[in-house]
Amino acid sequence: MKRRPLLLLAACALVAGLVAPPAPAAAATTAPTTGFRFFDLTARDGVKLKANVIEPASPGRHPAIVFPASWAANDFEYLLQANKLAARGYVVLSMTPRGLFGSGGEIDVAGPKDLADISAAYDWLIANTRADPGRLGVAGISYGGDMALQMAAYDKRTKAVGGLSAYADLAGSLYPNRTRVSLTVPSLWTVGRVLGRPSAEFTEMMKAFQRVEHEDDPRTQKILAWAGARSASTRVDEINRNGTAVFLANGWGDSFFPPNQFVDFFNRLTVPHKHLEFTPADHATGEATGLAGLPNPVWDSFTRFFDKHLAGRTDVPQDAPVVLTPKVNKPGLQNPFDPGTREPYADWAAIAKRTERFTLSSGEKLDQGTGGPDAQVTIRAGQGTGADSGLHFVTNAIEQFTGIAPTIRTSGIARADGAVWQSSRLAGGRAIRGDVRLRTNVTTTAPINSFFAYLYDVDAGGTGRLITYAPYTLRDVAPGVPLPVDLRLQSTGYDLPSGHRLALVIDTKDFRSMDAGKPGSSLTFSGPSSLDLPVR
């Protein structure tokens, strides 16, 4: 790809960023910089990678950050943030990963070659800039963040990493609760072929994922091993031994890499400094305004964290280890520069003060407490009900900027195809924080079947607004035999208005999943069944 048009676009964006209101975290320092240099970074195997670097103009050694670009972007992605960080005293190198755009080689999907490339960037920084060898870090959005988190284990020189809208567990993101996702792989595969050069291994994995349903198939096991080798979650022990500072940020509605995998990763980290935050956003939409040089709370948090734990600054206030911005039922245009209500917590366990239990009872009721008769409901598989988690990128991004969430009228759900339970009106509302859990028993008439659980906020008019959801696939089970299921829905932060109801809907089709209920079969949900709601 020719770089001159991109340079022009980047220059225009840079001018726009310079006249935009500065983000609070960036306002403290505006020192002169050297400006950008664009060059070819030579990888350790000789492959040429497109890169750029910017430095503070002041003498002496400076902390350095490497930014690998996202999947559909190149090294121009971080120009505006790099300019701001350089003005704060950082040497910043941005790079286009191998196999994409103008970089040589083949796509490695955050594999060992990509990690070696970042180590080569460290080497180049030490040899060619005033980067401090003792203060090296790496961060990125999505694909770049995937690599960054692994670098905490791969190269001991890495002192701080940042993963924004990234994955820590690729296998878990591709197969949540043993259910194959639908658009993640086709999207990555299509973009990879259009903008880059997929490796033979990458090609094999993508084709197998879309064709092979059975979990015990050797090809599926190969995919899981391939994904595990590209996940920071499999290297937590190394990260903990290295003591690398870890910054994590994601959207509640990330349709590629949902929240639970970040929560699990964060809770396993024992490093001295770690940070996790969630905002109402979809994949990479929470950080998007920051890439345009505009105020952005996620980038502000990132900057404060790196100022403290990479640059070693003592004059920068620090955020709590966990910061949550809950979703609220507030339809209407949202101010994209409003950070919302940011709630600080000492750790993940502190976000909910109690768990409120609801029993799935007869008469489609969610009864508060543990008493009441248990319900038994049978639904046909393979039929849609209108309940759905939404479109990748689109649905939760729309909610982020307009307040319009996926909705459904519970009265319109065909009871032969979907099960519904509703609570009474809840006085005072509920501040839902954390992991909602559904416990029930499932009997299927097919050895493989999928179902989807949705939790809705239902207003006085009977319209339900999606709070959270989760897929679940039963594989190799004995038909006709009840199977206990403990299903953890995606972690959420949601403020239920006073007087609204909760509704649990279960059906067997969802747009985000390839696996779905088998037509001609059925699923029976029987007690004892309960819904546990974490409440602040």
N, C-alpha and C positions, 0 to 999 in steps of 0.2 A: 504494500500500500504506500502511495506517495505521501510524504510527510508535509509538503509545503502547504496544501489546503488545511491540514489539521493544525499546523502552526498558526495560520491566520485565524482559524476559529478559536484556538486557545488564547491567542493574543487579545481577541475581542472579549472573550470570557474573563480574562485577567483584568482588563480595564473595567468591565462591569463589576467584578468582585471588589476592585479597589475603591469604587464609589459607593458600594453597598454599605449599609450599616454594619459595623464590625460586631462579631460575636463577642459576648462578654469575656470568654476565656482568652481571646486573642488581643483584647484591648490593652493588656498590661505591657506589652513589648512591641515596638515597631522599629527595630534596628535595620540599618542598611544591609542589603544582600548582594551577592555577586551576580544575580540574575541566573537564568537557566542555561545549562550546557547540554546539548543533545549528542549522544555518542552511542557506539556499539560496544556493549559489554561482552567480553569473551568468556563463555562458560568453561568449566574445567575440561569438557570434552571437545572444546573448540567451536561449539555452536555460537553464533553471534546473536545477541539479544538486544533489542531496542531499549534505550534507557535515557533518562535525563537526570540531572543533579543540580541542586541549588544549595548555596552555603551562606552563612552569615559573613559579612565583610570584616567583622572584627577578628583580631588575631587570637591565637591560642587554640586549644583543642575543644571540640564541641560534641555533644551527644548526636548520634546519627540514627535515622529511621529509614528502613527500606520499605517501599510500598509496591508489592506485586499487584498488577492490575486485575480487575474482575474479568469474568469469563468473556463477556461481550465488549470489553473495553481494551484500551492499550495504555501506554505509559503517560499519555496526556490526561488520564482520568483524574489525577490528584494535583494538577498544577496549582489550583487555587489554594488548596489546603497546604501544599508544599511551600508555597510562597509565604503563607501566614506562619507556618512553623519555622521556616528559615529566619523570619523576622523575630522570632522568639529565641533564636540561638541554636537551632538544629541544622545539621547537614541532612538533606533529604534526597534520597535516590529513588526514583520511580522506574519500574521496569515492566516490559511486556513479556509475560511468560512464554516459554518456548512453544513453538507450534502455532501461535496465534498472531494474526496481523503480520507485521514485518519481521518478527523474530524467527530465527531459524529453528531447525529441529522439528520434532513431532510432539503433539499434545501429550503430556504425561499425567494430567489430572491430579495435581498436587502430590505427585509421586516422588521417589527418591531423586530423580534428575532435577525436578523443580526445586527441591530443598537444597541440593548441591549448588544450584544456580544462585540462590540467595546467599549461601556461604561465599560464593565467588564474588557477589556484590559487596559483602563485608570486606573481602580481601582488597577489592578495587578501592573502596572508600578509604581504607587505612593507608594504601599506597599513594592515592592521588588527591586526597582532600585532607582537611584538618579534623577529620572524624576521630573521636577518642576511642581507641580499641577497647576500653573498659566500659563504654556506654553505647552499646549497639542494640537496636531494637527493630522489630518488624511488625507491620500491621497492614490491614486491608479489609475491604468490603467483599463479602461473598467468597469467590474463588481465592482472592488474595488473602482474605482472613483465614481460609482453610489452611493455606500454607503457613501463615504466620503462627497459628497455634501449634502446629507440628514442630516449628523451629525451636520452640521452648524445650523440646527434647532432643532435637537433631544436632544443634550447635550450642555448646556450652557458653559461647561468647554472647549469646542472646540474653539480655538482661530484662527486657520487657516485650510483651507481645500484645497485639490487639486484634480481636476477631469481631467484626461488625457484620451482622446478618450472615454469619458463616455457619459451618457445621463443625461439631466436635465428633459426631458419630455418623459417618456416611451410610453405613449399613442400616442403622436405625432410621435414617431419613428416607432411604429408599424402600424399606420394608417396615413401616410402623405397625407394631402388633401383628407382624407376619403378613401384612397386606401390601401388595405392590402399588406404588403411587403411579399416577397416570401420566401427567405432563412433564414431570421433572426430567426424566431420561430423554424423551423425544425432543424437548426444548434444548437441552445441553448438546445432544447429538446433532441436531440440525444446525445450531449456531456453530458448533465445532467444525462441521463440514464446510459451512459457508465462509467462515472467517479464518479457518486454519487448516491444519494438516493432522487429522487424527492418526494415532499410532495403530498398529495392527491389534495390540492388546486392548486398547480403548474400543476399537471397532467391535472386537469379539464380545466384550462385556456388554456394550449397548444392544447389540443384536440379541444376545442370549436373554437379557433382562426382559425384553419385550415379547419373546417367544415362549419362554419356559415358565410354566405356572407351578409345577410341583416343587416343593421345598427340598425334597431329598434328591432331586436331580443333581448330578455332579456339576453341571454348569451353574446351577444356583449356588452351590457351595463354593465354587470358584469365584463367583461374583462377590459373595460375602467376604471371602478371604482377601480379595482385591480391594474391596471397600475398607475393610478393617485396617489394612496396611497403609491407608491414606487418611486415618482418623486419629486425632489427638487423644481421643478417649482410650485408645489402646496403649497409649504411652504415658499415662498419668503418673506412674511410678517414677519414670525418668524425669518428668517435669517437676515433680515434687522434690526429687533429689537435687535438681539444678536450682530450685528456688526461684525460678523466673516469675516476675510479676505478670499477672494475666488480667487483661481487660476484655470483658464480654458484653456485647450489646445486641439486642434483637427486637423484633416486633412481635407482639402477641399473636398476630395473624400471619406470620411468615409462612407462605404456602409452599416453599421449597424445604426449609429447615426449621420445623416447628419448635416451640419453646422447650419441650421436655428434655430434649437431648442436651441443651445448654445447662438446664437446671441440674441434671445428673452429673455432668462434667464439673460444674462449679462446686457441687457438694463433695466431690471426690478430691478436689484440690486441697492440699495442705500447705501451699506456698505462703510465705509471710504476707504477701500483698495480692489480693484478688478483688475484682469488682464485677458485678453483674447488674445489668439494667434492662428493663423491658419498657417499650412504649407502644401506643396504639398505631401499628403500622404493618405493612406487608413486607415482602422480601426487598431489602435495600431502600425502601421508600422513606424510612425514618431518617436516613442519613443524606438523602438526595439533595436537600437545600444546601447542606454544607459543601457538597461538591461544586455547587454553583457559586460558592463564595458568600452565601447568605447566612444569617444567624441560624444556629442549629444546636439544640441542647445535647445531642449525642456527641457531636464533635467537641463541644465544650467540655463534657465529662472526660472524653478521651484525652484532650490536651492537658487537663488538670492531672490526670493519672500519670501520664508520661512525664510531665514537668516534675512530679514528685519522685517517681520510681525509676526513671531513666536519666533525666537531667540532674536530679538530686537537689531540686530547688526546695527551700524550706519556707518560702514566702507565699506559697500557693495553697488556698484552702482545699481540703479534700472532701470528696463525697463519701457517704457511708458505703460499706461493702456491697449492699444491695439497695438499688433505687428503682422503684416501680412507679410508672405513670398509668393509672387505671383507665380503662375505657369507661365512658359514661353514656347514658341514653340521652343524647342531646342532638337531635337531628338539626341540620342547618349548616351553612358554610363554616368550616373551622379555620381559624387563623393558623397558617402553616408555621408561623414563627412563635406561636404561643407554646411554651414548653409543657403546659398543663400542670396538674398537681403532682409534683414529684415527692414520693414518700420514701424516706430513708429507713433502712433496717440494718441491724447488726449482722444478721445472717438470714439464710432462706427460712430456717425454722421459725423465725420470729415474725413472719409476715401474717400469720393467722393465729389469733388468740384461742380459738376454739373450733371444733368441728360440729356442725349441726346435721343430725341424721334425719333423713326422710325415708319412710317405708313405701315401697311400691305396692299399693293395696288394690283391692277390687273396686270397681266403679271408676277406674282411671284416676285414682287419687294418689297424690304424694302426701302421705300423712306425716306430720312432724312427730318425732320420737320413734321408739322401737316397737311399739305395739301395733295392733290392727291386723286384719286378715291379709294374707298374702295373695297376690294376683297371679293367675296363669293365663298367658296370652299366646296365641299362635298366629303367625303372619306368613303370607306367601313370600317366597324369595324371588328376587329378580325383577320386582316391580318398584317403580319410583313413587314417592309420595309428595314431592315438592320440597321436602326437607333436604338441605344440601349445604356443604361447607363453602361453596362458591368457586369462582374462577381464580386460577393462579394469577398473581399480581393485581388483578382488576378489583376483585370484591373487597378485600381489606384495605386497599389503597383508596377506594371510593369512600369507605367508612372513615378512614383517617382524615380525609379532606372535606367530606360533606356530612359526616355523621349518619349516613344511610347504611345500615347493616343488612345482611341477608335476613329476610323475614318470611314468615309463613303464618297462615291462619290455621290454628289447630283443628278448628271445626271442619276444615276442608280435607283433612287427611283421611283417605280411605282406610278404615280400620282392618280390612282384610290384608292390607299391604304394610301397615305401620302400627306400632304400639304407642300409645300416648298416656302419660300420667301428668296430672297438674296439681299443684298445691293450692291451698286457699290463698287469699290475698295476704301478703306479708306486711304487717304494719311496721313502719320504721325502715323498710327496705333491708338490704343486706350489702355489706362491703365484702364481696367475694375475692379472696386472695389465695392463689396456690392451686393445688391439685384436687379437682373434683373426681370422686371415685364412684363407679357403679359396680355393685356386687349382685350377681344373679346366677341362675342356673340356665343353661341353654341346651336344648335338645334339637338336633338337626336330622332331617331325613336323608341328607347327602353327606358323604365323607369329607367333602370340602365345601365350605360356605362362608360368606362374609356378612357382617352386619355393621351398622353405623349408629352411634349414639350421639344425640344432639341435646344440648341444654339451652332452653330459650327463656327470655324475659318477656312475659306476656302482659300486655297492657289491658286496660278496662274494655277495650273494643275487641279483644281476642286476637290481636296481632302479636305474633312472637318474634322477638329479635334475637338472633343467634349470639350466645355468650361463648360457648366452646363446644368442641366435639371430639370424637375419636373413632377410628376404624378398628375392626377386630376380625380376624380370619381364623376359622377353625380348620385345621388341616389333619387329615388322617385320623379322624375321630370315628367311633363306632356309631352308626346311625341308630337313633332311638334311645340312646343312653344319655341322661342328663350330665352336663359338664359344668362344674363350678367355674365362673369367670369373675376375675377381679380386674376391671377395666379402669385404667387411669386416663381421664380425659386430658386434653392439652392444658397446661398451666395457664391461668388467666388472672387478670386483675380487672374486676368489673363492679360497678356500683349499681345495684338494683334499686330502682326508685321505690319509695314507700307506696304500698297499696298494689303493687304489681304481683303477679304470680310467677312461679317457676314451672316450666314444662319440660319433661323429658320425652323425647321422641326417638324411637328406634325403627329404622327401616333397613333395606338391603341394597341400596344403590347410592353412590356418591360420585360426583364428577371427578374428584381428585384421585380416584382409585381405579386401577385396572381390575382387581379382583372384586367381585360382587356376588350377591346371592344367586344361586343356581336356579334358573327357571324350572318350574315343575316340582321344586322341593319346598320345604317349609321349615320354620324355626319356631320353637316354643320356649318362652321365657317363664320360668317358674320360681317360686319363693323357696327359702326366704330371700327377698331382694331388697336392696337399700341403695340410697344415694347419699353420699357423704359430702357435705358442703363446707369448705374451709372459710371461716368468717373472721374478719379483722376485729 
